[in-house]
Amino acid sequence: MDIEQRVEAQGQVKVYREGSVARVVIENEARRNALTLEMKRQFLHAFAELEGDTGVRCVILTGAGIKSFISGADISEFDKARADPTSEAKYIELAKSVTLAPVKTSKPTIARIRGACAGGGLQLAVACDVRIASEDAFFIMPAAKLGIGYPYVGMSLFMSLLGRARVADLFLSGRRVSAAEALEIGLVDFVVANDFLDGFVADYADKVSSNAPLSLALIKRSIHEIAGTESGSPSAEIDALMEACANSVDAIEGRRAFAEKRKANFQGR
């Protein structure tokens, strides 16, 4: 396997520009577009580069292929990347930066969702300004099934979008939500027939990018400041619970059960 083939096998984040619209594509189809640590760094670089590009007025975030938008973090890296409190803290900080990239950029962001949208992938979709899904899209938040804690910044985004009751249902049950239900509860803004998804997203992005850039930046910043999606910090109790989750036997069991495709046997420790 040569260097180019090896990079593709490990996944990568690519940026495509089409006039005033840019597409950030998560390309890791072999792992359902899961984000590796290296891909997360590429993701941050892509958004930083686009922020400085005055020719880009709108960003579309999507995944390669038709089976998955983004399936979240690459769980196979957890044992090494989150092996101790120090590495766990670095991992969480990187994940936070990735989550906030679509929020902090002044460019309006559109999540184009086809297939599975799960975990950290769902969080990234929620971080975008607009979410457009295909009819075959579905949504899952499996944090509790994996025995891991969910970061405060992510919970803040979900709460500002959905409210307490729906966030509780989504996170506590870990159940699968269809595109139709996602539209009903406000998790997505539009649901489009599979074959028309790309055309609809392109037309919507063109509408957005044709508007005044300074107005778009102001509208976006005002929305997030009013919603408080970047403000506040977790309490000491939440920090302690996050650390307990990260270092728990259940977290190890959750990862093993996922890898072995079986139901986890959690013990509460």
N, C-alpha and C positions, 0 to 999 in steps of 0.2 A: 504493500500500500504506500503510494507516494504521499508527499506532504499535503497536497491539495485534497486528496481523497481522505486523509486522516482528519483534516480540519472539518470537512463536510460530515464525516461520520460522527464527530463530536458536537456538531451543531454550530450554527453561527447566526448572527443578526445582520441582515442586509438592508440597505437603504436604496430606494428607487425614487427618482424625481421625475415627475410628469408635469411640466409647467410649474404652477405655483403650489402644487400638491405633492407631498412626499409620502411614500409608504415605507413603514418600518416593518419588516417581515421576520418573524421568528422561524428559522429554518432548522428543524430537528425532528423530521417526520418519523424517524426510527423510534423516537421516544415520545411520540405524540406532542412534539414541540415543547418539551420540558426545557426549562432554562437551567443550564449549567452555570457554575460560578463565572467561568470565562465569558459566557454569553451575557451574563448580567453586566459585566464590565463593558462589553461591546454595546449593550443597550444604553448605558449611561453615556458612552462616547457618542453614539448616534444622536441622542437627544441634545447633547451639548453642541454638536456640530450643526444640527438643524436650527437650534436657537439663534446661532450666529449667522444664519443664511437668510438675508432679507428677501430673497426671491421666493422663499417658502412661506405660505400663509396658512396652510392647514396640513395636519399630519394624520395619516391613517395607520393604525396599528392592527396587524393581523398575523395569522400563522400560515405556514405553508400547507398546501394540500386541502383536503375537504373533511378530514377526520377530526381535526382538533384546532381550536383557536390557540390556546396555550394551556397545557395541562398542569402548569405550576412549576415549582422547583424540581430539579432532578433529585429525587429521593435517594438514589444510589450514592450520592455524595455526602449524605447526612452524617454517616458514621465518622468520616474523616473531617469534614468541614465544621461539624458541631460536636467535636469529641470532648471538649472541656470548656469551662466557663469563659476563658479568654477567646477561644475560637468561636464560641457561640455568640459572644458579644459582637465580634467582627462580622459574623454572618448576618446577624440581625440588622446591624448598621448598613451593610451593603443592600440588604433586602429593602430597608426603609428608603434608601436613596433611589432604588429602582421604582418602588411604588410611587414616590412623589415626583418622578421625572415628568410624567404626563400632566401632573397637576401644576408644577412650577413653570413649565415652558409657557411662553406667552402665546404660542400657536394653539389654536383650537385643535383638539384631538378627537378622532373618531375611532371607536373599536369596531372593526368588521369581524363578526363572530360567525364562524362556520364549525359545526361539530361540537366537540367537548370543550367546555370552558370551566376549568376546575381550579380550586385552591388559589395559588398565587396568580394564576391566569385570570381567574374571576376578579381578584383584587385589582389587577391591572385594567381590566375592562371597566370596573367601577371608577378607577382613577381618571379614566377618559371623560371628556365632556359629553359625548354622545355615543350611544351603543346601538348598533344595527345588527340584527341577527337573522340568520337563515331559519327556515321552518324546522330544519333538522337539528338545530343547535340545542344543547342542553347544559345545565348548570349544576355544579356540585361544590359544596364547601366541606371537605373531608378532614379538617383539622382534628376534630374530636375522635374520629375513627383512627387517626394516626397517633394519638396520644401527645400531640404537640400543642404548645401555647400559640395563641394568635396575637400578632403585634398590635399595639394600641393604635398606631397610625392607620392600620388597615381597618380596624373596628370603627374608627372615627369616620372614615370614608363611607362605610356601609351604613352607619347610623344616620349620617346626613342625607343619604339617598333613600333609604327604605324605612327608617323608624324602628323603634324598639321591638315591636311584636314580630315583624317580618325578619329582622336580623336574628332574633332568638330562634325562630323556626328554622331558618337556613343553617345556622351554626350548630344548634343543639341536636337536630335530627340528622344532619349530613345527607339529607335525601336528595334525590335527583329532581330537578325542576325543568319542565319543558319550556320551549320557546314561548308557547302560548301563555303559560302561567307567568313566565318572566315578564311578558308584556303587561299582563293584568296587574301585577304587583309593583310595576315600575322599575324593575331591574334592568330592562332594556327599553329603548324608545321606539323602535320599529322592528317588526318581523316581516321578512320578505321571502317570497318563494325562492327556493334554492337557485334556480336558473337565472333569477333576476337580481340576485344579491349584488354582484359586482357593478352592474349598471346603476342600481339605486345608490350605492355608496359613492360611486364616481359623480353622479349628478348632485348628491347632497354636498360632497366636498367642493364641487365647483361653485355651488351657491354660497357656501361659507367663504371660500377663498376670494370671491369677487367683492366681498365687503371690505370696508376700510380697516387696515391692519391695526391702527391705534385704537379704534373703537372696539375691535375684537379683543385686543389685549385688556382693555379696561373692563369690558363686560365679564371676561373670564376671571380677572383678579377680584372684581367686586363679588361675583358669585361665591368664590372660595372664601373670601374674608367674611362675608355675611354668614355662610354656612359653618365657618370655623373649622374647616377640614385640615388646616395646618397648625391650628393653635392648641394649646393645652399640652399636658404631659401626664404620663401615668402616675398613679399614686405609688407609694412604697409597697402597699399591699399587692397591687397588680404586678409590680416588678418582681416581688418575691414569688408570686404564683407563676410567672413566666419562667423564672429560674428553676422552680420546682418541677415544672413540666419538662423543661429541657434536660434535666438531670434524672428524670424518673425511669423506673423499670418499665413503666407503661410506654414511654417514648420508644424504647428499644423494641418492645414487643410489637408496637404499632408498625414500625418499619419492617420488622421481620415478617409480620403477617401480610403486609402489602406485597413484599417481594415473593412470598410463598403462595400468594393468592388464596388466603384463608381468612376466616373471621378471627379478629384479635381477642385474646383472653386477658382483659385488663384487670389489674389488682388494686388500683388506687394508690400506688406507691412508686 
